[in-house]
Amino acid sequence: MLAVFRKELADHLVSMRFLILFILVLLAAIFASYVAVQTIREAVGETTEFVFLKIFTTSSETLPLSFLFFLALFIPIIGIALGFDAINSERSNGNLSRLLSQPIYRDAVINGKFLAGLAVLAIIIVSVIAIVAGFGIRVVGVPPGSEEILRLVVFALVSIVYGAFWMALAVLFSTLFKSATTSLLASIGLWIFFFFFASLITQFARYVSPCALYGEATSMLLTPELDPAMASMVSQVTGRLPTPLPFSQSFLLVWPQVVSLIALATVCFAVSYIRFMREEIRSL
């Protein structure tokens, strides 16, 4: 598995697909953060409490889209791009049968491919968040506190889990469909449904939508100051209303969403794993 992981990781990092995805996400993130910095710069003179986190959540009237929105938009695209042709492209090229004819276990192939894609996904997410954080510190001039850094680290981990679900879903379609185009279209179709339409259909669809789960988790992590609806829920659960909310309370609130994202990603990968292990692969 380690040999497959190293080979797939090297292929991803030197591919034009990786470069294009990284540049697109970075440009969108920097643009959104620049708008946020211009909006919150006036607030620095009034208070420096959690100003650093506002870089990731603040939007303006001219651009009502924050860095968090762009990240929620592009992470599924990255995950899908890294996984939609993981299996079927190898099968159609005849490389899969030649690979499995070597002294290598079948599960090492799918595990190595998935872990390599997950590593690339983590590199992109962590790099973009770190670059935007450095840009924000440079422009705003307010360094983050220890709690803000902790919230940002957990935010990066939740984002990686969110991307892992979409990559696991794309790998699942890659094992179900022989055509890479079909698996890509199926993955994009589900992404469009969850991102734009799931919350409009039923309340249950919102509970199982990975986009809604990610949005709720990251919003509570990066916004210690609660809105009235969330403040009422916290006061009912804890019996008190601390302002701003400490990290421990924020983590307890986002834990159900994080567990749901992990469960969805695990189910998708487990189904693709079972499908791949039982698939008949003939030599060409």
Secondary structure by P-SEA (a helix, b strand, c coil): caaaaaaaaaaaaacaaaaaaaaaaaaaaaaaaaaaaaaaccccccccccccccccccccccccccaaaaaaacaaaaaaaacccccaaaaaaaaaaaaaaccccaaaaaaaaaaaaaaaaaaaaaaaaaaaaaaaaaaccccccaaaaaaaaaaaaaaaaaaaaaaaaaaaaaaacccaaaaaaaaaaaaaaaacccccccaaaaaacaaaaaaaaaaaaacccccaaaaaaaaaacccccccccaaaaaaaaaaaaaaaaaaaaaaaaaaaaaaaacccccc
